[in-house]
Amino acid sequence: MNNVRIAVVQFHITHLDSQINFQRIEAFIRKAKEEQAAVIVFPEDCITGSIFGDLTRLDTTHAVRNAFQTLAIKYAIDIVTGSCMEGTPEGNFNTSYYIDAKGIVLSTYRKNHLYPSEHRFLQPGTEVPVFETAYGRAGIVICWDMLFPEIFQRMKHQGVQIIYCPSYWYKEIAESMAEHNLCSEEQQVDALCIVRALETNAILVYCNAAGTALFPNGTKDTLIGHSQIIMPVLDIVNKLSYNQEGMFVQDIDLQLLEESAKIYHQ
């Protein structure tokens, strides 16, 4: 199928309250289905918010995956599940799933490039799967992966067409840097989205969280939002340029990738 309608949810996560978050996630799925979206995307950490170091919050029973499978079947929609912190016999991972409208897990992605503070309690993934969906060949990266072009080249060589990036990107600007550029994180994300789409000749769906990032140690930071869809040639086709909660639905034509390949990847 060459055309797909994608819903991107810039979600305001209720910190450490998975019940409330799942209730609100279902409401967004219902709304996206009403707008005839075929795929819906949620941010990184969308079930709990940040749990840095709190191993009691790890999902060790696939509860998050199972709940999203139930929602996918109920609403007949493909879901990119954001991510959850998963505890397994192999280690602890930051994990995202792609679940199709029949509830089948088409891909499990474990974040390859961990944010520095994640290294204290998570292991990096090593696989970069590209997989068939009803709406093209897809891949997933998570947040900090965006800084590493090699992961995108691995997907490009596998023929990826749509790259989904759940994210939990916040400002975290040191006081010594704030006087130089208060918007550096937003500018970095916008630039990375465009570059990664162009270099892979793929559609990039970047989905960030909204509002304030809260941490178990009591500190907080400002999430930058800036959820967006980038297409080669067209660049930004839809974007939430603020950091508040919202959702947009965008039609995508995969045939454009054939045209852009002739221009940029001869």
RODO-2510 file (C-alpha; in nm, 4 decimals, decimal comma):
residues 266
     n   res          X          Y          Z
     1     m     0,0000     0,0000     0,0000
     2     n     0,1447     0,3352    -0,1068
     3     n    -0,0664     0,5622     0,1131
     4     v    -0,0918     0,5582     0,4904
     5     r    -0,2531     0,7888     0,7453
     6     i    -0,0404     0,8229     1,0599
     7     a    -0,1437     0,9707     1,3958
     8     v     0,1335     1,1194     1,6112
     9     v     0,0518     1,1718     1,9799
    10     q     0,2586     1,4274     2,1709
    11     f     0,1503     1,2777     2,5013
    12     h     0,1590     1,4386     2,8459
    13     i     0,2686     1,1472     3,0657
    14     t     0,1382     1,1194     3,4215
    15     h     0,4513     1,0243     3,6115
    16     l     0,4507     0,6669     3,7470
    17     d     0,0751     0,6168     3,6943
    18     s     0,0381     0,3494     3,4286
    19     q    -0,3367     0,3132     3,4846
    20     i    -0,4098     0,6781     3,4069
    21     n    -0,1681     0,6754     3,1149
    22     f    -0,3283     0,3688     2,9573
    23     q    -0,6748     0,5205     2,9955
    24     r    -0,5615     0,8340     2,8161
    25     i    -0,3677     0,6354     2,5549
    26     e    -0,6877     0,4485     2,4715
    27     a    -0,8720     0,7794     2,4343
    28     f    -0,6137     0,8967     2,1809
    29     i    -0,6366     0,5662     1,9934
    30     r    -1,0142     0,6031     1,9787
    31     k    -0,9800     0,9573     1,8449
    32     a    -0,7195     0,8528     1,5869
    33     k    -0,9448     0,5728     1,4672
    34     e    -1,2321     0,8195     1,4309
    35     e    -1,0015     1,0213     1,2053
    36     q    -0,9289     0,7039     1,0054
    37     a    -0,5632     0,6733     1,1007
    38     a    -0,4028     0,3396     1,0129
    39     v    -0,1009     0,3776     1,2441
    40     i    -0,0665     0,5607     1,5767
    41     v     0,2630     0,6488     1,7464
    42     f     0,3317     0,7252     2,1137
    43     p     0,6439     0,8692     2,2857
    44     e     0,9231     0,6959     2,4730
    45     d     0,8422     0,6175     2,8395
    46     c     0,4719     0,6786     2,7711
    47     i     0,3479     0,4329     3,0348
    48     t     0,5423     0,5495     3,3407
    49     g     0,7539     0,8487     3,2499
    50     s     1,1168     0,8324     3,3573
    51     i     1,2015     0,5547     3,6055
    52     f     1,5792     0,6152     3,6044
    53     g     1,7269     0,3539     3,8364
    54     d     1,3980     0,2334     3,9896
    55     l     1,4152    -0,1355     3,8975
    56     t     1,0832    -0,2071     4,0695
    57     r     0,9174    -0,0301     3,7757
    58     l     1,0589    -0,2643     3,5110
    59     d     0,8039    -0,4577     3,3053
    60     t     0,9023    -0,8206     3,3629
    61     t     0,5755    -0,9851     3,2514
    62     h     0,5099    -0,8240     2,9096
    63     a     0,2153    -0,6419     3,0666
    64     v     0,2739    -0,3320     2,8522
    65     r     0,3027    -0,5294     2,5306
    66     n    -0,0079    -0,7325     2,6119
    67     a    -0,2134    -0,4220     2,6912
    68     f    -0,1177    -0,2592     2,3614
    69     q    -0,2012    -0,5811     2,1750
    70     t    -0,5493    -0,5695     2,3258
    71     l    -0,5942    -0,2073     2,2148
    72     a    -0,4652    -0,2792     1,8639
    73     i    -0,7216    -0,5554     1,8197
    74     k    -1,0052    -0,3565     1,9787
    75     y    -0,9569    -0,0574     1,7484
    76     a    -0,8093    -0,2387     1,4457
    77     i    -0,5093    -0,0059     1,4249
    78     d    -0,1319    -0,0489     1,4051
    79     i     0,0479     0,0869     1,7135
    80     v     0,4054     0,1999     1,7719
    81     t     0,3997     0,1623     2,1478
    82     g     0,6415     0,4349     2,2492
    83     s     0,8702     0,2454     2,4844
    84     c     0,8804     0,0781     2,8229
    85     m     1,1598    -0,0341     3,0519
    86     e     1,1677    -0,4113     3,0131
    87     g     1,3275    -0,6607     3,2509
    88     t     1,4312    -0,9903     3,0899
    89     p     1,6681    -1,2791     3,1708
    90     e     1,9096    -1,1252     2,9175
    91     g     1,9074    -0,7874     3,0915
    92     n     1,7081    -0,4665     3,1224
    93     f     1,6197    -0,2790     2,8043
    94     n     1,4375     0,0281     2,6748
    95     t     1,1971    -0,1499     2,4401
    96     s     0,9492    -0,0478     2,1712
    97     y     0,7035    -0,2699     1,9861
    98     y     0,5281    -0,2413     1,6519
    99     i     0,1921    -0,4165     1,6851
   100     d    -0,0392    -0,4543     1,3872
   101     a    -0,4178    -0,4237     1,3776
   102     k    -0,4575    -0,7964     1,4458
   103     g    -0,2508    -0,7720     1,7625
   104     i     0,0567    -0,9368     1,6121
   105     v     0,3951    -0,8064     1,7281
   106     l     0,5745    -0,7380     1,4002
   107     s     0,8904    -0,6073     1,5647
   108     t     1,0584    -0,5644     1,9013
   109     y     1,3256    -0,2945     1,9130
   110     r     1,5652    -0,2404     2,2021
   111     k     1,7297     0,1019     2,2175
   112     n     2,0856     0,0688     2,0849
   113     h     2,2300     0,4009     2,2002
   114     l     2,1427     0,4676     2,5626
   115     y     2,1374     0,8144     2,7129
   116     p     2,4319     0,8442     2,9581
   117     s     2,2155     0,8126     3,2699
   118     e     2,0440     0,4997     3,1297
   119     h     2,3712     0,3061     3,1329
   120     r     2,3431     0,2702     3,5103
   121     f     2,0507     0,0289     3,4895
   122     l     1,9915    -0,0685     3,1243
   123     q     2,1763    -0,2671     2,8605
   124     p     2,1904    -0,1472     2,4984
   125     g     2,0218    -0,3471     2,2269
   126     t     2,2247    -0,4621     1,9274
   127     e     1,9669    -0,5459     1,6612
   128     v     1,8225    -0,2951     1,4126
   129     p     1,5266    -0,4756     1,2561
   130     v     1,3491    -0,3557     0,9439
   131     f     1,0182    -0,5320     0,8947
   132     e     0,7210    -0,5554     0,6618
   133     t     0,3946    -0,3887     0,7611
   134     a     0,0728    -0,3331     0,5690
   135     y     0,2046     0,0178     0,5066
   136     g     0,5612    -0,0313     0,3887
   137     r     0,8927    -0,1471     0,5318
   138     a     0,9410     0,0057     0,8746
   139     g     1,2049     0,0465     1,1420
   140     i     1,2139     0,1912     1,4932
   141     v     1,4729     0,3970     1,6783
   142     i     1,4367     0,5568     2,0217
   143     c     1,5328     0,9143     2,1136
   144     w     1,9127     0,9250     2,1641
   145     d     1,9604     0,6865     1,8704
   146     m     1,8970     0,9915     1,6506
   147     l     2,2527     1,1145     1,7108
   148     f     2,4134     0,8073     1,5539
   149     p     2,3982     0,7890     1,1724
   150     e     2,5264     0,4317     1,1523
   151     i     2,1995     0,2907     1,2864
   152     f     2,0129     0,4668     1,0064
   153     q     2,2544     0,3339     0,7463
   154     r     2,1862    -0,0178     0,8719
   155     m     1,8152     0,0412     0,8136
   156     k     1,8746     0,2007     0,4750
   157     h     2,0606    -0,1097     0,3558
   158     q     1,7544    -0,3138     0,4568
   159     g     1,5228    -0,1009     0,2424
   160     v     1,3455     0,0931     0,5166
   161     q     1,0659     0,3280     0,4056
   162     i     0,9247     0,4619     0,7344
   163     i     1,1298     0,5164     1,0508
   164     y     0,9409     0,5679     1,3760
   165     c     1,1199     0,7469     1,6601
   166     p     0,9492     0,7547     2,0015
   167     s     1,1297     1,0080     2,2181
   168     y     1,1499     1,1629     2,5657
   169     w     1,3740     1,4572     2,4776
   170     y     1,4051     1,7380     2,7280
   171     k     1,6149     2,0536     2,7522
   172     e     1,8760     1,9660     3,0177
   173     i     2,0837     2,2756     2,9404
   174     a     2,3599     2,3552     3,1872
   175     e     2,3494     2,7088     3,3230
   176     s     2,6817     2,7809     3,1582
   177     m     2,5322     2,7009     2,8157
   178     a     2,1903     2,8618     2,8586
   179     e     2,3311     3,2109     2,8044
   180     h     2,4473     3,1055     2,4585
   181     n     2,1390     2,9308     2,3199
   182     l     1,8216     2,8473     2,5110
   183     c     1,6771     2,6614     2,2117
   184     s     1,9705     2,4372     2,1251
   185     e     1,7846     2,1094     2,1951
   186     e     1,4886     2,2056     1,9767
   187     q     1,7229     2,3086     1,6964
   188     q     1,9196     1,9848     1,7239
   189     v     1,6053     1,7717     1,7026
   190     d     1,4703     1,9624     1,4023
   191     a     1,8033     1,9330     1,2217
   192     l     1,8461     1,5636     1,3026
   193     c     1,4970     1,4800     1,1778
   194     i     1,5612     1,6396     0,8391
   195     v     1,9096     1,4932     0,7979
   196     r     1,8103     1,1387     0,8967
   197     a     1,5169     1,1394     0,6538
   198     l     1,7337     1,2653     0,3686
   199     e     2,0283     1,0336     0,4242
   200     t     1,8106     0,7226     0,4443
   201     n     1,5568     0,8366     0,1836
   202     a     1,2847     0,7426     0,4297
   203     i     0,9907     0,9045     0,6028
   204     l     1,0787     0,9942     0,9615
   205     v     0,8040     1,0011     1,2233
   206     y     0,9369     1,1692     1,5380
   207     c     0,7065     1,1493     1,8419
   208     n     0,8134     1,3283     2,1593
   209     a     0,6444     1,3625     2,4973
   210     a     0,4843     1,6855     2,6196
   211     g     0,5007     1,9047     2,9273
   212     t     0,7418     1,8476     3,2151
   213     a     0,9808     1,5571     3,2634
   214     l     0,9801     1,4347     3,6239
   215     f     1,2486     1,2107     3,7715
   216     p     1,2507     0,9739     4,0724
   217     n     1,5058     1,1906     4,2544
   218     g     1,2618     1,4820     4,2573
   219     t     1,4220     1,6884     3,9822
   220     k     1,2381     1,7983     3,6701
   221     d     1,3041     1,9389     3,3251
   222     t     1,1116     2,0721     3,0257
   223     l     1,0263     1,8328     2,7444
   224     i     1,0743     2,0033     2,4092
   225     g     0,7866     1,8499     2,2121
   226     h     0,8522     1,9202     1,8416
   227     s     0,6842     1,5980     1,7253
   228     q     0,6954     1,5945     1,3464
   229     i     0,6885     1,3979     1,0235
   230     i     0,9653     1,4579     0,7704
   231     m     0,9616     1,3441     0,4077
   232     p     1,2484     1,3734     0,1606
   233     v     1,1963     1,6676    -0,0786
   234     l     0,8920     1,7936     0,1163
   235     d     1,0875     1,8237     0,4456
   236     i     0,8481     1,8964     0,7369
   237     v     0,4960     1,7915     0,6367
   238     n     0,3422     1,8284     0,9834
   239     k     0,4734     1,9389     1,3200
   240     l     0,3764     2,0385     1,6722
   241     s     0,6206     2,3243     1,7289
   242     y     0,5367     2,3611     2,0983
   243     n     0,5762     2,1267     2,3965
   244     q     0,2122     2,0879     2,5023
   245     e    -0,0030     1,7801     2,4503
   246     g    -0,1588     1,7319     2,1094
   247     m    -0,2138     1,4945     1,8203
   248     f    -0,1973     1,5360     1,4465
   249     v    -0,2984     1,2992     1,1679
   250     q    -0,1060     1,3055     0,8408
   251     d    -0,1486     1,1292     0,5071
   252     i     0,1762     0,9918     0,3643
   253     d     0,2451     0,8856     0,0049
   254     l     0,5277     0,6325    -0,0118
   255     q     0,5613     0,6806    -0,3874
   256     l     0,7409     1,0070    -0,3168
   257     l     1,0382     0,8022    -0,1971
   258     e     1,0923     0,6721    -0,5504
   259     e     1,1085     1,0283    -0,6800
   260     s     1,3432     1,1484    -0,4063
   261     a     1,5710     0,8480    -0,4627
   262     k     1,6261     0,9638    -0,8205
   263     i     1,7258     1,3089    -0,6966
   264     y     1,9419     1,2307    -0,3931
   265     h     2,0514     0,8684    -0,4268
   266     q     2,1426     0,8108    -0,7900
***
